[in-house]
Amino acid sequence: NSGKIKLLTPGNGEIENASAAPIETDGPVRAELLYTGRYAAGLTYELRVSFFAGQSFVRLEHTVTSVSDDPYLRLRSLALSLPGAFETGAVGIDGVERTLATLEPPHTLFQAEADVAILDDGPPRRRADGWARAVGDGVAVTLVAPFFWQEYPKAFLLEADRLTLDLFAGTRTPVELGSGAAKTHEVWIAIEPASAADHPGTLARRLALPLVAVPPAAWTVASRALPQALAPDTPAARDFLARLGAAYARYRDHVATERWDDGPIDACDAQVPPHPRVGLYGVLNWGDWQFPGFHSRTHGCEAWGNLEYDLPQVLGLGYFATGSRDFLDGLVPAVRHYRDVHIIHHAPGTPDWVGMN
């Protein structure tokens, strides 16, 4: 109502007065503000804040980019904190709500690997559900991070005076962000009356998987707006799309079960013990594919693919031809990964490389 918002940004203090931020989108359903700035150590950011008419939630899309001339920035933490006066809390793990009767002492939910989630000092569980809620003073505040476990390491911290999401929870093992690479995180903040708040798990699923509209495939083909678009209006097309769907199901299974070595890039030889991982996940990996068994001092012990256009293109064409949510759920992380990690955003000594993949 005041026309002002207050954002707390790490290393930059407070940004006040939303009117000072460029308005990227101004519509009857969604308004989006864009903040830009610079953190320490050669890290820049873009923060898009989206408001939706009549809704009690806000979406943040936070992109950090390494413009450092050093080959890697070692990120141990980049935390978003929401201050408040909280008494109780809850988190979701493996589809089950875990209630926290008190926030004294604080509680931490840490996703260390794709299949290792730890609440405080308890036994390892499998996967956090990507949400945390703190309740106090008649208000329920819920933080939702889609792809929370896929983009490990991540952590929630619930304290009596704040609710925190650490986007790069690299205290144990720092996240190495290469020079010229970026990373975008999507975060939702919902603020509701505690007495009428939605169930946090249901709210998180709704925000992570919103309803989307897709035009009829035949209309897309006729418009010629999407080259190589296909409509399932012939037996041959239907057969091809069925085989494509089956192939993509096998690919998703491969993504979930592939074993790979996460050893250091500069010590990838027989003398270094392997660091095995299961599943093609990780904060700088989710959405990509890789070459098991291929060792390189440039690309790592198990080199990752350069997405360029192929995987996003196939998933996009599959989605517009079928309307299948499976294709869309793979398309979004693939496009974000390509845009962030496989585009050169900074190139010390060779500025003409910027923008290339």
Protein Blocks (a to p, Z undefined) as FASTA:
>chain_A
ZZpacdddehklpaehjklpccfbdcfkbccdddddddeehiacdddddddehiabdcdd
dddddfbfbfbdcdfbdcdddddddfbdcddeehiacddfbfcdcdddddfbfklccehj
bccdfbdehiacddeehiacddddehklmmcccdddddfkbccddfblcklmccdddehi
acddddddddddfklcccfklmmmmmmmccdddddfklmmmnomaghiacdfbfklmmmm
mmmmmmmmmmmmmmmmoccdfbdfklccfklccdddedjedjklgopacdehiacfknoj
bdcddfklmmmmmmmmmmmmnopaklmmmmmmmmmmmmmmmpcfbdghilmlgopZZ
